[in-house]
Amino acid sequence: MTKSSVKNILLVEDDSNLGMVLNEFLVMEGFSVSLARDGEKGFETFSNSNFDLCLLDCMMPKMDGFTLAKKIRKINQNIPIIFLTAKSLKEDKLKGFDLGGDDYITKPFDEDELVRRINAVLKRVTINSEPKEQVFNVGKFVYDHANLTLTLNGKITRITQKEGDVLYLLLQSKNNVLRREDILVNVWGENDYFMGRSLDVFITKLRKHLKLDTSIKIENVHGVGFILSENN
């Protein structure tokens, strides 16, 4: 990597041995890493620097990873977040994705796998930031994909990057079935059960955003995918 292309990672891990090992390994892989030992210090570090990705341990003193992710999302809705956890409970994974997590890896894990997951998430962010058709009419709404805004009668609502990316794909396939696996691969990078549950959460959020125009529907095609349609 050239100096200008080095990605800055915030690593928040309370296990001092694991934190040191991950820090050294990621630096060897060409990343710049800032290590914090608890959630409060992690938030302070995040607030004072610019990062490309966050690696957050879920169970930490002073502030757990989920709370930290929620506070980070209030500042930056788009920065990728990968959760690190010693648990493999489904509820924890779903909670992480509901908070806008991009991936989830269970300890103990292979460092090479972690790097591959980091690179995959960063690649998705890069692809999603590439130039696209930016402005769409959807019913009475105007959706601006570049600025992630939905406008209705002059009122602007800002949505998250993932909400915007899912809506963008639905609009590209308007009035046609968009398969679940196509959304998951394009937005989350892989077709996975837990990411599928996260997708359902984002579909629900989009329906809430669009409910002021009753002509717009996002229909669930059971076992297949979704259709965004307008009834004129």
LUMLUM-606772 format. One line per field, with one value per atom (N, C-alpha, C): residue number from 1; y, z, x; atom name. Coordinates in steps of 0.02 Angstrom, whole numbers, plus 50000, padded with zeros to 5 digits. Each point is the difference from the previous one (the first is absolute). Layout:
N
seq NUM;...
v Y;...
w Z;...
u X;...
atom CA;...
END
This chain:
232
seq 1;1;1;2;2;2;3;3;3;4;4;4;5;5;5;6;6;6;7;7;7;8;8;8;9;9;9;10;10;10;11;11;11;12;12;12;13;13;13;14;14;14;15;15;15;16;16;16;17;17;17;18;18;18;19;19;19;20;20;20;21;21;21;22;22;22;23;23;23;24;24;24;25;25;25;26;26;26;27;27;27;28;28;28;29;29;29;30;30;30;31;31;31;32;32;32;33;33;33;34;34;34;35;35;35;36;36;36;37;37;37;38;38;38;39;39;39;40;40;40;41;41;41;42;42;42;43;43;43;44;44;44;45;45;45;46;46;46;47;47;47;48;48;48;49;49;49;50;50;50;51;51;51;52;52;52;53;53;53;54;54;54;55;55;55;56;56;56;57;57;57;58;58;58;59;59;59;60;60;60;61;61;61;62;62;62;63;63;63;64;64;64;65;65;65;66;66;66;67;67;67;68;68;68;69;69;69;70;70;70;71;71;71;72;72;72;73;73;73;74;74;74;75;75;75;76;76;76;77;77;77;78;78;78;79;79;79;80;80;80;81;81;81;82;82;82;83;83;83;84;84;84;85;85;85;86;86;86;87;87;87;88;88;88;89;89;89;90;90;90;91;91;91;92;92;92;93;93;93;94;94;94;95;95;95;96;96;96;97;97;97;98;98;98;99;99;99;100;100;100;101;101;101;102;102;102;103;103;103;104;104;104;105;105;105;106;106;106;107;107;107;108;108;108;109;109;109;110;110;110;111;111;111;112;112;112;113;113;113;114;114;114;115;115;115;116;116;116;117;117;117;118;118;118;119;119;119;120;120;120;121;121;121;122;122;122;123;123;123;124;124;124;125;125;125;126;126;126;127;127;127;128;128;128;129;129;129;130;130;130;131;131;131;132;132;132;133;133;133;134;134;134;135;135;135;136;136;136;137;137;137;138;138;138;139;139;139;140;140;140;141;141;141;142;142;142;143;143;143;144;144;144;145;145;145;146;146;146;147;147;147;148;148;148;149;149;149;150;150;150;151;151;151;152;152;152;153;153;153;154;154;154;155;155;155;156;156;156;157;157;157;158;158;158;159;159;159;160;160;160;161;161;161;162;162;162;163;163;163;164;164;164;165;165;165;166;166;166;167;167;167;168;168;168;169;169;169;170;170;170;171;171;171;172;172;172;173;173;173;174;174;174;175;175;175;176;176;176;177;177;177;178;178;178;179;179;179;180;180;180;181;181;181;182;182;182;183;183;183;184;184;184;185;185;185;186;186;186;187;187;187;188;188;188;189;189;189;190;190;190;191;191;191;192;192;192;193;193;193;194;194;194;195;195;195;196;196;196;197;197;197;198;198;198;199;199;199;200;200;200;201;201;201;202;202;202;203;203;203;204;204;204;205;205;205;206;206;206;207;207;207;208;208;208;209;209;209;210;210;210;211;211;211;212;212;212;213;213;213;214;214;214;215;215;215;216;216;216;217;217;217;218;218;218;219;219;219;220;220;220;221;221;221;222;222;222;223;223;223;224;224;224;225;225;225;226;226;226;227;227;227;228;228;228;229;229;229;230;230;230;231;231;231;232;232;232
v 49940;50060;50062;50051;50065;50033;50051;50033;50029;50027;50032;49951;49935;49950;49958;50012;49962;50012;49946;50006;50003;50046;50010;49961;49957;49957;50017;50006;50006;49931;49975;49935;50011;49977;50008;49930;49981;49931;50003;49972;50005;49945;49947;49948;50026;50015;50033;49957;49934;49957;49997;49988;49997;50067;50054;50066;50014;49981;50011;49957;49936;49955;50026;50019;50026;50065;50043;50063;49988;49957;49986;49967;49952;49964;50047;50043;50045;50051;50023;50046;49965;49936;49961;49992;50000;49993;50067;50054;50064;50049;49985;50046;50045;50057;50043;49986;49985;49977;50045;50018;50033;49952;49980;49951;50034;49984;50023;49940;50006;49943;49994;50050;49996;50044;49994;50035;50076;50025;50073;50028;49966;50024;49993;49947;49991;50057;50022;50055;50065;50010;50060;50001;49942;49995;50012;49970;50009;50073;50034;50070;50047;49979;50045;49984;49949;49979;49979;49990;49976;49927;49957;49929;49975;49946;49969;49940;49972;49941;49992;49972;49987;49925;49975;49932;50005;49977;50010;49934;49990;49943;50014;49948;50010;50009;49957;50001;50036;50061;50041;50037;50019;50041;50072;50034;50071;50013;49970;50007;49941;49961;49942;50020;49952;50015;50022;49973;50020;50073;50019;50070;50046;49979;50039;50008;49946;50003;50049;50000;50046;50073;50014;50068;50020;49952;50013;50015;49963;50010;50069;50029;50068;50052;49984;50046;49985;49936;49979;49938;50009;49946;49950;50017;49960;49961;50016;49966;49925;49956;49928;49980;49954;49974;49924;49969;49928;49985;49957;49981;49939;50001;49943;49975;49935;49975;49929;49984;49932;49958;50033;49965;49985;49949;49985;50000;50035;50002;50038;49970;50031;50070;50007;50064;50055;49983;50049;50020;49951;50015;50045;49984;50041;50071;50005;50066;50041;49968;50035;50025;49959;50021;50053;49995;50051;50068;50001;50063;50026;49964;50023;49969;49944;49965;49971;49999;49975;49927;49976;49931;49982;49935;49972;49941;49997;49944;49975;49934;49971;49975;50017;49977;49926;49962;50018;49999;50045;50003;50003;49984;50002;50072;50026;50069;50012;49949;50008;50007;49963;50007;50070;50027;50067;50051;49994;50046;49994;49940;49991;50032;49994;50032;50077;50025;50072;50025;49966;50021;49995;49948;49992;50058;50019;50055;50066;50011;50062;50003;49942;49997;50018;49975;50017;50074;50030;50072;50039;49977;50034;49994;49939;49990;50043;50002;50038;50075;50023;50071;50021;49951;50016;50036;50042;50038;49955;50019;49964;50051;49975;50043;50022;50065;50026;50017;50023;50026;49960;49978;49959;50030;49994;50014;49934;49998;49940;50023;49992;50027;50076;50027;50072;50020;49950;50014;50012;50037;50004;49972;49949;49969;50021;50032;50021;49952;49955;49948;50027;50052;50029;50029;50032;50033;49960;49942;49955;50037;50036;50037;49979;49996;49992;50065;50029;50064;49991;50025;49997;50068;50035;50065;50048;49998;50045;49977;49947;49974;49947;50009;49956;49952;49936;49949;49967;49999;49968;49928;49954;49930;49975;49940;49973;49973;49986;49974;49933;49955;49935;50006;50041;50012;50026;50047;50029;49950;49956;49951;49948;49980;49954;50034;50062;50037;50009;50015;50008;49937;49942;49937;49988;50015;49991;50045;50062;50047;49978;49970;49974;49944;49964;49944;50014;50064;50019;49960;49976;49960;49929;49981;49933;49971;49934;49968;50010;50024;50005;49945;49954;49941;50019;49966;50013;49993;49945;49988;50054;50031;50054;50062;50014;50056;49986;49940;49983;50002;49973;49999;50071;50041;50068;50047;49992;50048;49974;49935;49972;49959;49982;49964;49925;49972;49928;49985;49940;49976;49958;50028;49968;50007;49950;50001;50063;50016;50057;50066;50004;50060;50004;49942;49999;50028;49985;50029;50075;50021;50072;50034;49967;50028;50012;49953;50008;50062;50014;50060;50063;50000;50059;50009;49945;50004;50033;49980;50030;50074;50020;50071;50039;49971;50034;50008;49949;50005;50057;50009;50055;50068;50004;50063;50018;49949;50012;49998;49988;49987;50062;50060;50060;50003;49960;49994;49929;49993;49934;49965;50036;49969;49956;50009;49962;49938;49944;49938;49963;49973;49952;49933;49958;49936;49945;49956;49941;49942;49974;49940;49942;49963;49951;49952;49999;49954;50022;50057;50022;50068;50052;50066;50053;50058;50057;50035;50033;50042;50069;50052;50068;50022;50019;50018;50063;50033;50060;49988;50015;49995;50070;50017;50068;50009
w 50000;50000;50000;49962;50006;50063;50021;50063;49996;49941;49994;49999;49985;49995;50063;50050;50062;50035;50020;50034;50075;50031;50072;50036;50047;50035;50074;50028;50073;50027;50042;50033;50073;50023;50070;50030;50041;50027;50070;50049;50070;50019;49961;50013;49976;50048;49982;49954;50011;49958;49929;49993;49934;49965;50037;49969;49972;50038;49977;49938;50002;49943;49937;50007;49942;49974;50046;49980;49958;50025;49964;49933;49999;49938;49947;50020;49952;49973;50043;49978;49949;50013;49952;49933;50002;49939;49964;50027;49965;50024;50056;50028;50053;50010;50057;50054;50061;50053;50062;50027;50065;50047;50055;50047;50063;50017;50063;50042;50066;50045;50028;49992;50023;49957;50009;49957;50006;50061;50010;49965;50008;49966;49925;49978;49928;49971;50036;49975;49999;50051;50002;49941;49986;49944;49934;49992;49938;49990;50053;49995;49980;50013;49989;49938;49961;49941;49945;49941;49942;49987;49993;49989;49939;49971;49943;50021;50060;50023;50074;50035;50072;50014;50041;50026;50074;50019;50068;50035;50057;50043;50030;50006;50026;50076;50036;50073;50027;50025;50025;50062;50043;50059;49979;50043;49994;49945;49941;49946;49954;49990;49957;49926;49957;49929;49966;50022;49969;50016;50063;50018;49963;49995;49964;49927;49969;49930;49990;50047;49997;50003;50043;50007;49937;49973;49938;49943;49995;49946;50004;50059;50006;49969;49999;49970;49927;49983;49931;49984;49958;49983;49952;49968;49944;50014;50052;50012;50014;49968;50011;50071;50028;50067;49998;50027;50007;50075;50024;50070;50012;50056;50024;50064;50004;50060;50017;50064;50022;49998;49986;49997;49929;49992;49934;50002;50050;50008;49942;49974;49945;50019;50063;50021;49997;50018;49999;49928;49954;49930;49971;50014;49973;50030;50064;50031;49966;49986;49966;49932;49960;49934;50004;50050;50008;50014;50032;50016;49941;49944;49941;49992;50035;49991;49930;49973;49933;50000;50055;50004;50073;50012;50067;49999;50044;50001;50072;50009;50067;50020;50060;50027;50020;49995;49969;49923;49967;49928;49971;49938;49965;49977;50013;49981;49925;49960;49927;49980;50034;49985;50016;50057;50019;49947;49976;49949;49937;49981;49940;50010;50060;50014;49998;50028;49999;49928;49959;49931;49961;50014;49966;50016;50064;50021;49969;50001;49971;49925;49967;49928;49985;50042;49990;50008;50049;50012;49939;49971;49941;49941;49989;49945;50008;50062;50012;49994;50003;49993;49928;49954;49930;49969;49948;49969;49974;50013;49978;49979;49966;49990;50069;50009;50068;50023;49955;50021;49968;50042;49977;50025;49958;50022;50021;50061;50024;50032;49963;50022;50005;50057;50011;50029;50014;50028;49946;50018;49959;50043;49973;50037;49969;50040;49979;50030;49958;50026;50023;49967;50020;50070;50016;50065;50050;49977;50043;50030;49957;50023;49963;50036;49973;50011;49946;50005;49981;50042;49987;50020;49950;50012;50036;49979;50029;50065;50030;50062;49983;50028;49985;50058;49984;50049;49978;50045;49984;50023;49957;50017;50003;50026;50007;49934;49998;49939;49980;50047;49983;49978;50034;49977;49929;49986;49933;49948;50017;49952;49984;50051;49988;49957;50017;49960;49928;49992;49932;49959;50028;49963;49985;50048;49988;49943;49999;49947;49932;50000;49938;49971;50044;49978;50010;50000;50016;49959;50034;49971;49980;50019;49988;50065;50005;50060;50005;50057;50016;50050;49983;50041;50063;50055;50063;49994;49968;49996;49961;49951;49962;50044;50043;50047;50049;50028;50051;49972;49940;49971;49983;49973;49979;50058;50054;50055;50058;50017;50057;49979;49936;49977;49997;50033;49998;50020;49980;50015;50063;50057;50065;50039;50043;50037;50042;50039;50045;49962;49945;49958;49968;49986;49974;50050;50064;50052;50004;49992;50000;49941;49941;49942;50015;50034;50017;50043;50044;50042;49956;49951;49957;49954;49978;49960;50041;50064;50044;50009;50006;50007;49938;49941;49937;49994;50019;49998;50044;50058;50045;49968;49967;49967;49945;49964;49940;50014;50062;50014;49989;49997;49989;49929;49955;49933;49993;50006;50001;49932;49948;49934;49994;50046;49997;50044;49973;50039;49989;50055;49995;50022;49951;50013;50009;50047;50012;49957;49958;49962;50038;50035;50049;49971;50035;49980;49940;49970;49939;50009;50017;50005;50011;49968;50010;49934;49997;49943;50026;49973;50013;49942;50017;49947;50019;49949;50010;49969;50038;49975;49984;49937;49980;50000
u 50041;49959;50043;49979;50033;49976;50038;49981;49931;49981;49935;49943;50015;49947;49994;50043;49997;49934;49966;49936;50010;49964;50005;49946;50020;49954;49999;49940;49992;49986;50045;49993;49985;49942;49981;49993;50048;50003;50030;49963;50022;50049;50004;50050;50068;50044;50063;50043;50002;50040;49973;49935;49969;50006;49988;50005;50069;50052;50068;50015;49978;50013;49965;49936;49963;50030;50019;50031;50062;50045;50062;49987;49952;49986;49971;49953;49969;50050;50046;50052;50045;50016;50040;49964;49933;49961;49990;50029;49998;49949;49966;49951;50031;49970;50016;49948;50022;49954;50006;49942;49997;49964;50034;49973;49974;49938;49970;49980;50006;49990;49929;49959;49931;49956;49934;49953;50005;50008;50004;50062;50057;50061;49993;49965;49988;49960;49949;49959;50039;50041;50042;50048;50031;50047;49964;49941;49961;49983;49981;49977;50056;50063;50056;50042;49980;50038;49954;50029;49962;50018;49950;50011;49962;50025;49967;49958;50014;49963;50010;49949;50004;49995;50045;49997;49983;49940;49976;49987;50033;49983;49931;49960;49932;49998;50037;49998;50061;49990;50055;49978;50047;49983;49984;49963;49983;49948;50009;49950;50008;49945;50007;50001;50018;50008;49937;49942;49937;49983;50011;49988;50048;50062;50050;49980;49978;49979;49942;49954;49943;50023;50048;50026;50040;50038;50037;49953;49945;49951;49967;49995;49972;50046;50065;50049;50011;50004;50015;49957;49950;49954;50030;50055;50025;50064;50037;50063;49987;50039;49990;50018;49960;50011;50000;50053;50003;50003;49954;49999;50043;50037;50039;49968;49988;49966;50021;49997;50012;49937;49943;49936;49980;49959;49973;49924;49972;49927;49967;49946;49965;49975;49977;49972;50053;50062;50054;50016;50001;50015;49946;49937;49945;50002;50016;50005;50054;50057;50054;49981;49965;49979;49946;49955;49948;50030;50058;50034;50041;49997;50036;50068;50013;50063;50006;50061;50011;50022;50028;50021;50010;50012;50001;50046;50050;50045;50008;49995;50000;50069;50021;50064;49995;50053;50064;49994;50035;49997;50070;50006;50064;50012;50060;50015;49994;50018;49995;49926;49956;49928;49976;50023;49980;50022;50061;50025;49958;49981;49958;49932;49973;49935;50007;50054;50012;50004;50040;50009;49935;49959;49936;49953;49998;49957;50024;50065;50028;49987;50004;49987;49927;49954;49929;49988;50034;49992;50025;50056;50028;49953;49973;49953;49938;49974;49939;50010;50064;50014;50015;50001;50013;49941;50012;49945;49944;49939;49941;49947;49948;49942;49976;49991;49994;49929;49957;49936;49943;49953;49944;49934;49949;49932;49968;49975;49965;49935;49944;49936;50006;49980;50005;50068;50042;50066;50051;50052;50061;50056;50034;50055;50067;50042;50067;50050;50027;50044;50067;50024;50065;49998;49944;49994;49957;49975;49961;49940;49962;49942;49937;49945;49934;49962;49973;49965;49927;49955;49928;49971;49971;49969;50048;50063;50049;50032;49973;50028;50052;50061;50056;50012;50005;50018;50065;50049;50064;49999;50022;50001;50072;50010;50068;50026;50065;50031;49969;49991;49972;49927;49961;49931;50001;50045;50005;50021;50047;50024;49946;49961;49945;49946;49983;49950;50024;50064;50028;49989;50014;49991;49927;49956;49928;49976;50025;49981;50027;50059;50028;49958;49964;49959;49925;49981;49931;49950;49948;49946;50022;50061;50025;50027;50003;50025;50076;50021;50071;50015;50043;50013;50040;49982;50034;50075;50022;50072;50036;49966;50031;50011;49951;50007;50057;50000;50050;50070;50010;50067;50023;49954;50018;50010;49961;50003;50042;49992;50036;50062;50004;50059;49993;49949;49989;49928;49977;49933;50004;49979;50008;49935;49984;49937;49994;50052;49995;49996;50036;49995;49931;49970;49932;49951;50009;49958;50010;50062;50014;49966;50000;49966;49926;49968;49929;49989;50047;49995;50003;50045;50007;49939;49970;49939;49945;49994;49950;50013;50063;50016;49981;50013;49982;49924;49964;49926;49975;50032;49980;50016;50057;50018;49951;49976;49959;49925;49979;49929;49956;50030;49959;49972;50025;49972;49972;49935;49969;50001;50022;50004;50062;50048;50062;49995;50020;50001;50066;50026;50055;49972;49985;49968;50051;49984;50042;49976;50044;49985;50031;49959;50023;50053;50057;50053;50040;49982;50034;50033;49960;50028;49947;50009;49956;49985;49941;49982;49981;50032;49978;49955;49939;49952;49963;49971;49959;49932;49947;49931;49976;50000;49981;49925
atom N;CA;C;N;CA;C;N;CA;C;N;CA;C;N;CA;C;N;CA;C;N;CA;C;N;CA;C;N;CA;C;N;CA;C;N;CA;C;N;CA;C;N;CA;C;N;CA;C;N;CA;C;N;CA;C;N;CA;C;N;CA;C;N;CA;C;N;CA;C;N;CA;C;N;CA;C;N;CA;C;N;CA;C;N;CA;C;N;CA;C;N;CA;C;N;CA;C;N;CA;C;N;CA;C;N;CA;C;N;CA;C;N;CA;C;N;CA;C;N;CA;C;N;CA;C;N;CA;C;N;CA;C;N;CA;C;N;CA;C;N;CA;C;N;CA;C;N;CA;C;N;CA;C;N;CA;C;N;CA;C;N;CA;C;N;CA;C;N;CA;C;N;CA;C;N;CA;C;N;CA;C;N;CA;C;N;CA;C;N;CA;C;N;CA;C;N;CA;C;N;CA;C;N;CA;C;N;CA;C;N;CA;C;N;CA;C;N;CA;C;N;CA;C;N;CA;C;N;CA;C;N;CA;C;N;CA;C;N;CA;C;N;CA;C;N;CA;C;N;CA;C;N;CA;C;N;CA;C;N;CA;C;N;CA;C;N;CA;C;N;CA;C;N;CA;C;N;CA;C;N;CA;C;N;CA;C;N;CA;C;N;CA;C;N;CA;C;N;CA;C;N;CA;C;N;CA;C;N;CA;C;N;CA;C;N;CA;C;N;CA;C;N;CA;C;N;CA;C;N;CA;C;N;CA;C;N;CA;C;N;CA;C;N;CA;C;N;CA;C;N;CA;C;N;CA;C;N;CA;C;N;CA;C;N;CA;C;N;CA;C;N;CA;C;N;CA;C;N;CA;C;N;CA;C;N;CA;C;N;CA;C;N;CA;C;N;CA;C;N;CA;C;N;CA;C;N;CA;C;N;CA;C;N;CA;C;N;CA;C;N;CA;C;N;CA;C;N;CA;C;N;CA;C;N;CA;C;N;CA;C;N;CA;C;N;CA;C;N;CA;C;N;CA;C;N;CA;C;N;CA;C;N;CA;C;N;CA;C;N;CA;C;N;CA;C;N;CA;C;N;CA;C;N;CA;C;N;CA;C;N;CA;C;N;CA;C;N;CA;C;N;CA;C;N;CA;C;N;CA;C;N;CA;C;N;CA;C;N;CA;C;N;CA;C;N;CA;C;N;CA;C;N;CA;C;N;CA;C;N;CA;C;N;CA;C;N;CA;C;N;CA;C;N;CA;C;N;CA;C;N;CA;C;N;CA;C;N;CA;C;N;CA;C;N;CA;C;N;CA;C;N;CA;C;N;CA;C;N;CA;C;N;CA;C;N;CA;C;N;CA;C;N;CA;C;N;CA;C;N;CA;C;N;CA;C;N;CA;C;N;CA;C;N;CA;C;N;CA;C;N;CA;C;N;CA;C;N;CA;C;N;CA;C;N;CA;C;N;CA;C;N;CA;C;N;CA;C;N;CA;C;N;CA;C;N;CA;C;N;CA;C;N;CA;C;N;CA;C;N;CA;C;N;CA;C;N;CA;C;N;CA;C;N;CA;C;N;CA;C;N;CA;C;N;CA;C;N;CA;C;N;CA;C;N;CA;C;N;CA;C;N;CA;C;N;CA;C;N;CA;C;N;CA;C;N;CA;C;N;CA;C;N;CA;C;N;CA;C;N;CA;C;N;CA;C;N;CA;C;N;CA;C;N;CA;C;N;CA;C;N;CA;C;N;CA;C;N;CA;C;N;CA;C;N;CA;C;N;CA;C;N;CA;C;N;CA;C;N;CA;C;N;CA;C;N;CA;C;N;CA;C
END
